[in-house]
Each structure stands twice: as structure tokens, then as C-alpha cells.
Amino acid sequence: MTHLSGRIRLVAVAVLAGALTSGLMPATGASAAPGSLPRAAVTADEPTDDMPDDGFIDEPDNEQDDFSDGAPLAPPESGNPGLLAAPVPGRPGDFQLEAGSSLTPLVNKLDAALPKQGLTELMDQANRDAGWDGECGSTGIYGPDLAVNHRVCWKSDDATSSEWIPQAISGVSDAQEDEDWGTSNAEPIAVGSYDDANPGRSNYEAGRENCVQTSASDACNEKGIRVTFFNQATQKYRHVLLVWPYINRKDNISFDALHAREGKCTDSVTKACKAQGGIHAGGMVWYGNYLYVADTANGMRVFDLRKIMDLNPDNDADVNDPTPDGLVSDVLDKKRVGRQSNVWYGFGYRYVMPQVATLKFTTPRTTKDTDKNQCYATDRPKASYISLDRTGTDHLILGEYCIYKNGSTSNGRVGTYPMSDLTAAVEGSTGTNADADAAYGLPTGPSFNDEALWHKIQGATRYEGKWYFHRSNGYDNGRLLQATPTSVDGTTQLAGNAKALQSSFGPEDLYLAHGRGDGFAPQLWSLGEHAPSAGCSSCKRELYSYNMSEVIGDFGS
């Protein structure tokens, strides 16, 4: 979900204000001696002057936004505006995914150019302090129905950032059945956040300069997605920037933020020169070495935790570190990304993790309107959120955030994929399919605030056969919902529990830490996305967990 103002993208009008001076070679380069090197002055190229379009479709600007406007649907025949018609049975074929073009050659080039860091070592070097349980204060963002077991709160700049908005959550319990990651006792939790604000981003129509200018803020560029790894043992965390590899016009390997090419139109805005607007990453699953990230309009992007690149191995930001390709890396400059003038940048982040694969929907997109979160009962679904079910054969859950108005014919669908099929597609050749083995329309049910209860779903998971959904509610307490597969006239549908339990303000994705490996009781984790604001002075960003046994008991089953 996004802020009331919507995501700031400036997709259609980005451009250079004028030609930039060509980049100069830095004082250090391919012949540099080993060891840390003094920082060199660099005349910057346009940061993504030669960045190709990544070939993926833009999502609506207001993806997962409870405040999308539009006329409600006409009341159904029952006269109750909150009741929906019976759900249309889901069609697994609509959810089919296939492997996109291989990124392995590009990732191998990055692997050779840059030093790597393992997640265990990254967790040991986590550099930001989080609060735990009582340290998070008494601000009440939780409803009375669910007892919070653990709370995690961020440093103040992350807790209040208008740039980075947390959405997705996964963790080592998804990654490993035994819940161990190497020799580490960190039991990492991973949180995905998207870049929501790009003040001053290149905009031809507004006459703005581009993001490398001295006057531009650090937040100017669209930085895409970052993943935050939280160490439960030390209660520290570290950010990693997700990136997309490509070959630049000088035939060198480089990278940029996900779906975030800067605009370079000089006359009229066309597809060839317009800016790309980033993705929402409303859900994330860490499974084995792979991190699956939801890309709403396209499917999923996949990353490999064995390919985390380290731009500052000596942990001293004041010197440029040499890289295996004979260049240097700079982690102080927050306005540049990728290889520029023979220097590597990561928007100021020490760690970057390149995309290694793509899983794209094969079903055509709907031709109907989707700009106000409308959803439809057939055709391509939206990859709004994802999670993992480890209670039987491992399955990935994928579902849609929908607002049941503005002409919608569906309040949302969910589908399930065997993880073995997804792994085979990631590691297989281009075009390898991963088929869903089940799909459902979301339940019908009672009204809530004069609208349908069963829509605006921000996250879902399945545990021991039952489904759990996180339903947002603007700047107020959301709801945790439960549904059970039920046979209706020979067709399996999801039937909603009559109870709806109050959850946090701004509830998002769901992650089930099963506890079988470490001997702990199963925990249902989620997070709140909203920072305190004029619209919600009581809001707060926290990770939190519920004892799953209490959740089940509160639902009565």
C-alpha cells in the first residue's frame, strides 16, 4: 500500500535538461596498485545514459493503495453494498509462469568484476541497531484481538523515511527447513522496501536537472528495491540494494536499480526514452539460495544470496576500495549507481545483489482498466504478494491486491505453486514453465465500513490447510482473516471465517516461522508500513509476531 498522495514516479515525463560533460577517467584505474585507494574526483556521466529498457511492464502508480479513488460498485441485489456475488472458481492456468531470458552471463561478469560477501558475514557486520520488544515503546498500533509476541522497531531514519516504504517479509524459516543458515545463529528476517519518493528526478516538462547535479537531493534517483536483513541474535540489521545487470554502450558490465532507468527524452516523451518507475515488491520469499520478489505486472524477479556484491570490503567508506576488475568502488556517493567513469557505485549502499532470473506470467494482460486497483476473475493475475507454505509439500502462495469497485469483477485471486517447479524454472532454460497446481477466488462475506471485507488484501499464507489473509484499512487497524477450502457444488472454494481479528495499522505481508528447527513455537510475522504523519499521528513502522497457536485459537479453529 502507498501513502495518501500516491507513489511519486514521474514516469512519463523524465528527461535530461541538457547534455552533460563526458566523464573523465579517475586518477586510479586498471593499473591501480592493490590496497585501499584515496577517493578520486570524478566528473560523472549521466547515471543511466546507456541503460536499456528492461522489457518489463509498468505497474499502476497507485499499486496496493487503499486510497485509490473511484465510484463504488452498484449495490448487489441483496441491497448490502458489502456483499459480493459468489466467487468465480480460480483457474490455475491463468497463473502459469515461465523463465525469462537468462541473466547468468551478465551475473557471471559482475561476479568477476566485484568482490562478494556471504550472508553469514553480512549478518555479523550488520551496522544498524534495532529495538526489540519493550525497547519499541508503548505506541499502540495493535488492535485488542491479537496478543503481540515480539516487536522490532527501526532506527529513526528508517522508521520515518518518506523514501523507503516497507512491504515484504520472509526469513530463514522459509529458506531452510532446519532454520539454520550456515554457522550463523542470526536467524535472519528479511524485509523488502520500495523507493516511494524521488524529488527532483529528471523531468523535461518541469525543466528539472538530472539527479547527479550538486543541487539534487540524495533521494532524487528511483532506487527501486532494497532488502533489509535483521539479525535476531544481535538485534542489528543491514540494507542490501537489489539491482539489474546490463551491458553498457562501452560493452562493459554494469547495473541499475530495478526497473528504474532515468529519463533522457529531449523533445517528446516516447517509450524509448521515458523513465521507468520502479516496482512495488509487495511480497518476498527466501527459499534456499534464492530470493523471489513479487513484480506486480510481470510475475517475479529472482536473486541469489550467493551473489551479494560488496563495494566496501575494508569497511572504511572514506577510501575507494580496489575491485577485482582493476577499478575502484565508492560508497559515499549516494547519487550514482553501477559502473560510471571506471568507478563502481551503489547509491551509497555497501551491498548490492543482482537479479539472476525472471519468472514471467504467460497469460495475456487484461485489456480492462487497472489503474485504480481493479481486478478481474480471469486473465493474468497481479503478483501483489507472495509467501511460503512449508506445512506439506513446499508451495509458494501468490495473490492479488484488489479494490472491489471501479468496475472490478473480482475481489482477488490466489494461486499456489510447488517450489520444486519454481526452482526448476529458475535453473532451467528460457521458456521453462512453472505451473500453479491450485487457484481460488477470494471468499465472499460480510460488509466492513460499508464496503466488502474480502478485498484490499496485502498478504496471505497457508498453514496446515487453512488460509490467512492480511486486510488493510487505510490509516486504521487492519484485519487478519481466515478461510478454509470447501467443496461447493463439486468445486473447491475458499470459505471465509465469520471472525475478523483486528491487526496493526498498515498491515502488510505475512511470514510463518514454523519453529521446527529451533524448537520455538510457530510465529506469524508481519509488519506495519506507515510512518507517523499528519494523516496518522499514531502510526509506527514495526515488525511483529503472533504465536500461531493463539491466532488459531482466536479464530476458533
C-alpha positions as CSV (number, residue, x, y, z in Angstrom):
1,M,0.0,0.0,0.0
2,T,1.1,3.6,-0.6
3,H,0.8,7.0,1.0
4,L,-2.3,9.1,0.5
5,S,-0.5,11.1,-2.1
6,G,0.3,8.0,-4.2
7,R,3.7,6.9,-5.4
8,I,5.9,9.7,-6.8
9,R,7.1,8.3,-10.1
10,L,7.2,10.9,-12.8
11,V,7.3,8.0,-15.3
12,A,6.1,9.7,-18.4
13,V,8.0,13.0,-18.4
14,A,11.5,12.3,-17.2
15,V,14.4,13.7,-19.4
16,L,17.7,15.3,-19.4
17,A,17.7,19.1,-19.1
18,G,20.7,19.2,-21.3
19,A,23.8,17.4,-22.4
20,L,26.3,16.6,-19.7
21,T,30.0,16.8,-19.9
22,S,31.6,13.5,-20.8
23,G,33.1,11.6,-17.8
24,L,36.8,11.9,-17.1
25,M,39.0,8.9,-16.2
26,P,39.7,8.8,-12.5
27,A,43.2,9.0,-11.2
28,T,43.0,5.4,-10.3
29,G,42.0,2.7,-12.7
30,A,43.1,-0.6,-14.2
31,S,46.7,-0.1,-13.3
32,A,46.0,0.8,-9.6
33,A,48.1,-0.9,-7.0
34,P,46.4,-3.3,-4.6
35,G,45.0,-1.9,-1.3
36,S,42.6,0.9,-0.5
37,L,42.9,4.0,-2.6
38,P,42.3,7.7,-1.9
39,R,38.9,9.0,-3.2
40,A,39.2,10.4,-6.6
41,A,37.3,13.3,-8.1
42,V,35.0,12.1,-10.8
43,T,33.2,14.0,-13.5
44,A,30.0,12.0,-13.8
45,D,28.4,10.6,-16.8
46,E,24.6,10.6,-16.9
47,P,23.9,7.8,-14.4
48,T,22.0,5.7,-16.8
49,D,22.5,7.3,-20.1
50,D,23.0,3.9,-21.8
51,M,20.6,1.9,-19.6
52,P,18.4,-0.2,-21.8
53,D,14.7,-0.7,-21.1
54,D,14.5,-3.9,-19.1
55,G,11.5,-5.1,-21.1
56,F,9.1,-5.3,-18.2
57,I,5.7,-3.7,-18.0
58,D,5.0,-0.7,-15.7
59,E,2.5,-1.3,-12.9
60,P,-0.1,1.3,-11.9
61,D,1.2,4.2,-9.9
62,N,-1.1,3.5,-7.0
63,E,-0.4,-0.2,-6.7
64,Q,-1.8,-1.6,-3.3
65,D,-3.2,1.8,-2.4
66,D,-6.3,1.8,-0.1
67,F,-6.8,5.5,-1.0
68,S,-7.4,4.8,-4.8
69,D,-10.4,6.9,-5.7
70,G,-13.3,5.9,-7.9
71,A,-17.0,5.2,-7.7
72,P,-18.1,2.1,-5.7
73,L,-19.8,-0.7,-7.5
74,A,-23.5,-0.6,-7.6
75,P,-25.0,-2.5,-4.6
76,P,-25.8,-6.1,-5.5
77,E,-29.3,-7.4,-5.5
78,S,-29.2,-8.2,-1.8
79,G,-29.1,-4.5,-1.1
80,N,-26.0,-4.8,1.1
81,P,-23.1,-2.9,-0.6
82,G,-20.6,-5.1,1.2
83,L,-21.7,-8.4,-0.2
84,L,-20.2,-9.9,-3.3
85,A,-21.5,-12.4,-5.7
86,A,-20.2,-16.0,-5.3
87,P,-16.5,-16.2,-6.2
88,V,-15.6,-17.3,-9.7
89,P,-13.6,-20.5,-9.3
90,G,-9.9,-19.8,-9.8
91,R,-8.2,-21.1,-12.9
92,P,-4.6,-22.4,-12.3
93,G,-3.7,-21.9,-15.9
94,D,-4.1,-18.1,-15.5
95,F,-1.2,-18.2,-13.0
96,Q,1.4,-20.0,-15.2
97,L,4.9,-18.6,-15.1
98,E,7.8,-19.1,-17.5
99,A,11.5,-18.4,-17.2
100,G,12.6,-15.2,-19.0
101,S,15.8,-14.7,-20.9
102,S,18.9,-15.9,-19.0
103,L,20.8,-13.3,-16.9
104,T,23.5,-15.8,-16.0
105,P,26.2,-14.4,-18.4
106,L,25.7,-10.9,-17.1
107,V,25.8,-12.0,-13.4
108,N,28.9,-14.0,-14.1
109,K,30.6,-10.9,-15.5
110,L,29.6,-9.0,-12.3
111,D,30.9,-11.9,-10.2
112,A,34.2,-11.5,-11.9
113,A,34.3,-7.7,-11.6
114,L,33.3,-7.2,-7.9
115,P,34.1,-8.9,-4.6
116,K,31.3,-10.9,-2.9
117,Q,30.1,-11.2,0.7
118,G,28.2,-14.2,2.2
119,L,25.0,-13.6,4.2
120,T,26.6,-15.0,7.3
121,E,29.4,-12.5,7.2
122,L,26.9,-9.7,6.3
123,M,24.8,-10.6,9.3
124,D,27.9,-10.5,11.5
125,Q,28.7,-7.0,10.2
126,A,25.1,-5.7,10.5
127,N,25.6,-2.0,11.3
128,R,22.2,-0.6,12.4
129,D,20.6,-1.0,15.8
130,A,17.0,-2.1,16.1
131,G,14.8,-2.0,19.2
132,W,13.4,-5.3,20.5
133,D,10.1,-5.8,22.4
134,G,9.9,-3.3,25.3
135,E,12.5,-1.1,23.7
136,C,10.0,-0.2,21.0
137,G,8.0,1.9,23.5
138,S,4.3,2.0,24.2
139,T,2.9,3.4,20.9
140,G,-0.2,1.3,20.3
141,I,-0.6,0.3,16.6
142,Y,-2.2,-3.0,17.5
143,G,-5.8,-4.0,18.0
144,P,-7.2,-5.8,21.0
145,D,-7.9,-9.1,19.3
146,L,-4.3,-10.4,18.9
147,A,-1.6,-10.5,21.5
148,V,1.8,-9.4,20.0
149,N,4.6,-11.7,21.0
150,H,7.7,-10.0,19.6
151,R,8.2,-6.4,18.3
152,V,11.1,-5.0,16.3
153,C,11.5,-1.3,15.6
154,W,13.9,0.5,13.3
155,K,16.4,3.3,13.7
156,S,14.7,6.7,13.5
157,D,15.7,7.5,9.9
158,D,14.3,4.2,8.6
159,A,11.2,4.5,10.9
160,T,10.3,7.9,9.4
161,S,11.7,7.7,5.9
162,S,9.4,9.0,3.1
163,E,11.7,7.4,0.6
164,W,11.7,3.7,1.7
165,I,8.4,2.0,2.5
166,P,8.5,-1.5,4.0
167,Q,6.2,-4.1,2.3
168,A,7.5,-7.6,2.1
169,I,8.8,-10.1,4.7
170,S,10.4,-13.5,4.7
171,G,13.1,-15.2,6.7
172,V,15.4,-18.2,7.4
173,S,12.4,-20.4,8.3
174,D,11.3,-20.0,4.6
175,A,14.9,-20.5,3.5
176,Q,15.7,-23.7,5.4
177,E,13.6,-26.4,7.0
178,D,16.1,-26.6,9.8
179,E,16.1,-22.8,10.2
180,D,19.9,-22.6,10.2
181,W,21.9,-20.5,7.8
182,G,25.5,-21.7,7.7
183,T,27.2,-21.4,11.0
184,S,25.3,-18.2,11.9
185,N,22.8,-18.1,14.8
186,A,21.3,-14.9,13.5
187,E,18.0,-16.5,12.4
188,P,17.7,-13.7,9.8
189,I,14.4,-12.0,8.9
190,A,14.4,-10.2,5.5
191,V,12.2,-7.2,4.8
192,G,11.7,-5.6,1.4
193,S,11.1,-1.9,0.9
194,Y,10.4,0.2,-2.3
195,D,11.5,3.7,-3.1
196,D,8.4,5.9,-3.0
197,A,9.8,9.4,-3.3
198,N,12.2,10.8,-6.0
199,P,12.2,14.6,-5.5
200,G,13.9,16.4,-8.4
201,R,14.1,13.4,-10.6
202,S,14.8,14.3,-14.3
203,N,11.6,15.8,-15.8
204,Y,11.8,17.5,-19.1
205,E,8.4,19.2,-18.9
206,A,9.2,20.7,-15.5
207,G,12.6,21.8,-16.6
208,R,14.4,19.9,-13.9
209,E,18.1,18.9,-14.0
210,N,19.1,15.3,-13.6
211,C,19.9,13.5,-10.3
212,V,23.7,13.8,-10.4
213,Q,23.6,17.6,-10.2
214,T,25.1,19.1,-7.0
215,S,21.7,20.6,-6.1
216,A,19.9,17.3,-6.3
217,S,19.0,15.5,-3.1
218,D,20.2,12.1,-2.2
219,A,16.7,10.8,-2.7
220,C,16.5,12.1,-6.3
221,N,17.0,8.8,-8.2
222,E,14.5,6.0,-8.3
223,K,16.4,3.3,-6.3
224,G,13.9,0.5,-6.8
225,I,14.0,-2.1,-4.0
226,R,16.2,-2.7,-1.0
227,V,16.2,-5.7,1.3
228,T,16.9,-5.4,5.0
229,F,18.4,-8.4,6.8
230,F,17.7,-8.4,10.5
231,N,19.9,-10.4,12.9
232,Q,17.7,-11.7,15.7
233,A,20.7,-12.7,17.8
234,T,22.3,-9.2,17.9
235,Q,19.2,-7.2,17.0
236,K,21.1,-5.4,14.3
237,Y,20.3,-5.1,10.6
238,R,21.8,-4.2,7.3
239,H,20.4,-2.9,3.9
240,V,21.2,-4.5,0.5
241,L,20.2,-2.8,-2.7
242,L,18.7,-5.0,-5.4
243,V,20.0,-4.3,-8.9
244,W,19.5,-5.4,-12.5
245,P,22.7,-6.2,-14.6
246,Y,23.2,-5.0,-18.2
247,I,25.9,-4.3,-20.7
248,N,26.5,-0.5,-21.3
249,R,27.3,1.1,-24.6
250,K,31.0,0.7,-24.0
251,D,30.5,-3.0,-23.7
252,N,31.1,-3.1,-20.0
253,I,29.1,-4.9,-17.4
254,S,27.1,-2.5,-15.2
255,F,23.9,-2.5,-13.1
256,D,21.0,-0.2,-12.2
257,A,18.2,-0.2,-9.7
258,L,15.2,-2.5,-10.5
259,H,13.1,-1.1,-13.4
260,A,14.4,2.3,-12.8
261,R,16.1,3.8,-15.8
262,E,16.3,7.5,-15.7
263,G,14.6,9.5,-18.4
264,K,16.5,11.0,-21.3
265,C,13.9,12.5,-23.6
266,T,14.9,15.7,-25.3
267,D,11.8,16.6,-27.3
268,S,8.7,14.4,-26.8
269,V,8.3,11.6,-24.4
270,T,8.4,8.2,-26.1
271,K,8.7,4.6,-24.8
272,A,12.4,4.6,-25.9
273,C,13.4,7.5,-23.7
274,K,10.9,7.7,-20.8
275,A,11.9,6.9,-17.3
276,Q,11.0,3.6,-15.7
277,G,9.2,3.8,-12.3
278,G,10.4,1.0,-10.1
279,I,8.4,-1.9,-8.7
280,H,6.3,-2.3,-5.5
281,A,7.7,-5.6,-4.2
282,G,4.6,-6.3,-2.1
283,G,5.8,-9.8,-1.3
284,M,9.0,-11.8,-1.0
285,V,10.0,-15.4,-0.4
286,W,13.5,-16.6,0.5
287,Y,13.9,-20.2,-0.4
288,G,17.2,-22.0,-0.3
289,N,19.7,-19.7,-2.0
290,Y,17.1,-17.8,-4.0
291,L,15.1,-14.7,-3.1
292,Y,11.8,-14.4,-5.0
293,V,10.4,-10.8,-5.2
294,A,6.9,-10.0,-6.5
295,D,6.7,-7.8,-9.6
296,T,3.1,-6.9,-9.8
297,A,2.5,-6.6,-13.6
298,N,5.1,-9.2,-14.7
299,G,5.5,-12.1,-12.2
300,M,8.6,-12.5,-10.0
301,R,12.2,-11.4,-10.1
302,V,14.7,-13.8,-8.6
303,F,18.0,-13.1,-6.7
304,D,20.8,-15.4,-5.5
305,L,22.1,-14.9,-2.0
306,R,25.4,-16.4,-3.1
307,K,25.9,-13.3,-5.4
308,I,25.8,-10.4,-2.8
309,M,28.4,-7.9,-4.1
310,D,30.5,-6.0,-1.5
311,L,31.5,-2.4,-2.6
312,N,33.4,-1.7,0.6
313,P,35.3,-4.8,1.8
314,D,37.6,-2.9,4.2
315,N,34.6,-1.3,5.9
316,D,36.2,2.2,5.5
317,A,33.9,4.4,3.4
318,D,36.5,7.2,3.3
319,V,38.7,5.3,0.8
320,N,37.8,3.8,-2.5
321,D,38.4,0.0,-2.5
322,P,40.0,-1.7,-5.4
323,T,37.8,-4.2,-7.3
324,P,38.9,-7.5,-9.0
325,D,38.4,-5.9,-12.4
326,G,41.1,-3.3,-11.6
327,L,38.7,-0.4,-10.9
328,V,37.6,1.1,-7.6
329,S,34.3,1.3,-5.7
330,D,32.8,4.4,-4.0
331,V,30.1,4.0,-1.2
332,L,29.9,7.7,-0.2
333,D,28.3,9.0,-3.4
334,K,24.5,8.4,-2.9
335,K,23.6,9.8,-6.4
336,R,25.2,7.2,-8.7
337,V,24.8,3.6,-9.4
338,G,26.6,1.0,-11.4
339,R,29.9,1.5,-13.3
340,Q,30.5,5.1,-14.2
341,S,33.8,6.6,-15.4
342,N,35.6,3.4,-14.2
343,V,34.2,3.7,-10.7
344,W,31.5,1.4,-9.1
345,Y,28.7,2.9,-7.2
346,G,25.6,1.6,-5.4
347,F,23.6,4.8,-4.4
348,G,25.8,4.8,-1.2
349,Y,25.0,1.2,-0.2
350,R,27.8,-1.2,0.6
351,Y,26.0,-4.3,-0.7
352,V,24.2,-4.9,-4.0
353,M,22.5,-8.1,-5.1
354,P,21.9,-8.6,-8.8
355,Q,18.8,-10.2,-10.3
356,V,19.7,-13.7,-11.7
357,A,16.4,-14.8,-13.2
358,T,12.9,-13.7,-14.1
359,L,9.6,-15.7,-13.9
360,K,7.0,-14.0,-16.2
361,F,3.3,-14.7,-16.5
362,T,2.3,-16.4,-19.8
363,T,-1.3,-15.3,-19.7
364,P,-2.0,-12.0,-21.5
365,R,-2.8,-8.9,-19.5
366,T,-6.3,-7.8,-19.2
367,T,-7.4,-5.0,-21.6
368,K,-9.7,-3.6,-18.9
369,D,-8.8,-0.7,-16.6
370,T,-6.4,-1.5,-13.8
371,D,-5.2,2.0,-12.8
372,K,-7.4,2.1,-9.6
373,N,-6.6,-1.4,-8.4
374,Q,-9.4,-3.1,-10.3
375,C,-9.2,-6.9,-10.6
376,Y,-10.9,-9.4,-12.8
377,A,-11.9,-13.0,-12.4
378,T,-9.9,-14.3,-15.4
379,D,-6.8,-13.4,-17.4
380,R,-3.4,-12.6,-15.9
381,P,-3.3,-12.2,-12.2
382,K,-1.3,-9.5,-10.3
383,A,1.7,-10.6,-8.3
384,S,0.8,-8.3,-5.3
385,Y,2.1,-10.5,-2.5
386,I,3.8,-13.9,-2.1
387,S,4.6,-16.2,0.8
388,L,5.6,-19.8,1.6
389,D,3.7,-22.8,3.0
390,R,6.0,-25.4,4.5
391,T,3.4,-27.5,6.3
392,G,3.2,-30.1,3.5
393,T,4.9,-30.2,0.1
394,D,6.6,-26.8,-0.1
395,H,4.4,-24.3,-2.0
396,L,4.7,-20.6,-2.9
397,I,1.5,-18.6,-2.4
398,L,0.8,-15.7,-4.9
399,G,-2.2,-13.4,-4.7
400,E,-3.7,-10.1,-5.8
401,Y,-4.4,-6.8,-4.0
402,C,-7.7,-5.5,-5.4
403,I,-10.3,-2.8,-4.6
404,Y,-13.8,-4.1,-5.3
405,K,-15.0,-1.0,-7.2
406,N,-14.1,1.0,-10.3
407,G,-15.6,-1.8,-12.5
408,S,-13.9,-4.8,-10.9
409,T,-15.4,-8.2,-11.4
410,S,-13.2,-9.9,-8.7
411,N,-12.1,-9.0,-5.2
412,G,-8.9,-11.0,-5.8
413,R,-7.4,-14.4,-6.5
414,V,-4.7,-16.6,-5.0
415,G,-2.7,-19.4,-6.6
416,T,-0.2,-22.0,-5.4
417,Y,3.0,-23.3,-7.0
418,P,5.1,-26.3,-6.0
419,M,8.5,-24.8,-5.1
420,S,10.3,-27.7,-6.9
421,D,8.7,-26.4,-10.2
422,L,9.7,-22.8,-9.5
423,T,13.3,-23.8,-8.7
424,A,13.4,-25.9,-11.9
425,A,12.2,-22.8,-13.9
426,V,14.8,-20.6,-12.3
427,E,17.6,-23.0,-13.0
428,G,16.2,-24.1,-16.4
429,S,16.4,-22.7,-19.9
430,T,14.4,-19.7,-21.2
431,G,10.7,-20.7,-21.5
432,T,10.7,-23.4,-18.8
433,N,7.3,-23.3,-17.3
434,A,6.2,-23.3,-13.6
435,D,2.5,-24.3,-13.3
436,A,0.2,-23.4,-10.5
437,D,-1.5,-26.5,-9.0
438,A,-4.4,-24.6,-7.4
439,A,-6.2,-21.3,-7.7
440,Y,-9.1,-19.7,-5.8
441,G,-11.2,-16.6,-5.9
442,L,-11.2,-14.9,-2.5
443,P,-14.2,-15.5,-0.3
444,T,-17.4,-13.6,-0.2
445,G,-18.6,-12.3,3.1
446,P,-19.9,-9.5,5.3
447,S,-19.5,-5.8,4.8
448,F,-16.9,-3.8,6.6
449,N,-17.1,0.0,6.8
450,D,-19.8,-0.1,4.1
451,E,-17.6,-2.0,1.6
452,A,-16.5,-5.5,1.0
453,L,-14.5,-7.1,3.8
454,W,-12.7,-9.5,1.4
455,H,-10.7,-7.2,-0.7
456,K,-7.6,-4.9,-0.1
457,I,-5.6,-8.0,0.8
458,Q,-1.9,-7.1,1.4
459,G,-0.6,-10.5,2.3
460,A,-1.6,-14.2,2.5
461,T,-0.2,-17.5,3.7
462,R,-1.4,-21.1,4.2
463,Y,-0.8,-23.1,7.4
464,E,-1.9,-26.7,8.0
465,G,-4.6,-26.4,5.3
466,K,-6.1,-23.1,6.4
467,W,-5.5,-19.7,4.7
468,Y,-4.7,-16.5,6.5
469,F,-5.0,-13.0,4.9
470,H,-3.9,-9.5,6.0
471,R,-6.5,-6.9,5.0
472,S,-5.5,-3.2,5.1
473,N,-7.8,-0.4,6.3
474,G,-6.2,2.9,5.3
475,Y,-4.7,4.6,8.4
476,D,-6.6,2.5,10.8
477,N,-6.4,-1.1,12.2
478,G,-6.3,-3.7,9.5
479,R,-7.8,-7.2,9.9
480,L,-6.4,-10.7,9.9
481,L,-8.8,-13.1,8.1
482,Q,-9.1,-16.9,7.9
483,A,-10.5,-19.1,5.1
484,T,-10.9,-22.8,4.6
485,P,-11.1,-24.7,1.3
486,T,-14.6,-26.0,1.0
487,S,-16.4,-28.1,-1.7
488,V,-19.3,-26.2,-3.2
489,D,-21.3,-28.0,-6.0
490,G,-18.2,-30.1,-6.7
491,T,-15.8,-27.1,-6.9
492,T,-13.4,-26.2,-4.2
493,Q,-13.7,-22.6,-3.0
494,L,-12.4,-20.6,-0.1
495,A,-15.0,-20.0,2.6
496,G,-14.3,-17.2,5.0
497,N,-14.4,-17.5,8.8
498,A,-17.1,-15.2,10.2
499,K,-14.5,-13.7,12.6
500,A,-12.2,-10.8,11.5
501,L,-9.4,-10.0,14.0
502,Q,-8.0,-6.5,14.4
503,S,-4.4,-6.2,13.4
504,S,-1.9,-3.4,13.2
505,F,-2.1,0.0,11.4
506,G,-0.9,-0.6,7.8
507,P,-0.6,-4.4,7.9
508,E,1.4,-5.9,5.1
509,D,2.9,-9.2,4.0
510,L,2.9,-12.5,6.1
511,Y,5.7,-14.8,7.0
512,L,5.3,-18.0,9.1
513,A,8.3,-19.0,11.2
514,H,7.4,-22.7,11.7
515,G,9.9,-23.3,14.6
516,R,10.5,-26.9,13.9
517,G,14.2,-26.4,13.5
518,D,14.9,-24.3,16.6
519,G,12.3,-25.7,18.9
520,F,10.3,-22.4,19.2
521,A,6.5,-22.2,18.9
522,P,5.4,-21.2,15.4
523,Q,5.2,-17.4,14.9
524,L,3.2,-15.5,12.3
525,W,5.2,-12.4,11.4
526,S,4.1,-9.3,9.7
527,L,5.0,-5.5,9.6
528,G,3.4,-2.1,9.6
529,E,4.2,0.2,6.7
530,H,3.1,3.6,7.9
531,A,5.4,6.2,9.5
532,P,3.9,8.8,11.7
533,S,2.3,11.5,9.6
534,A,-0.3,14.2,9.6
535,G,-2.8,11.6,8.4
536,C,-1.8,9.1,11.1
537,S,0.0,10.5,14.1
538,S,-0.3,7.2,15.9
539,C,1.2,5.1,13.1
540,K,4.6,3.4,13.5
541,R,6.7,1.0,11.5
542,E,7.4,-2.2,13.3
543,L,7.9,-5.9,12.7
544,Y,5.8,-8.0,14.9
545,S,4.8,-11.6,15.5
546,Y,1.9,-13.5,16.9
547,N,2.0,-17.0,18.4
548,M,0.4,-19.1,15.7
549,S,-1.4,-21.2,18.3
550,E,-3.1,-18.1,19.7
551,V,-4.1,-17.0,16.2
552,I,-5.7,-20.4,15.5
553,G,-7.4,-20.3,18.9
554,D,-8.7,-16.7,18.4
555,F,-10.4,-17.9,15.1
556,G,-11.9,-20.8,16.9
557,S,-10.1,-23.4,14.9
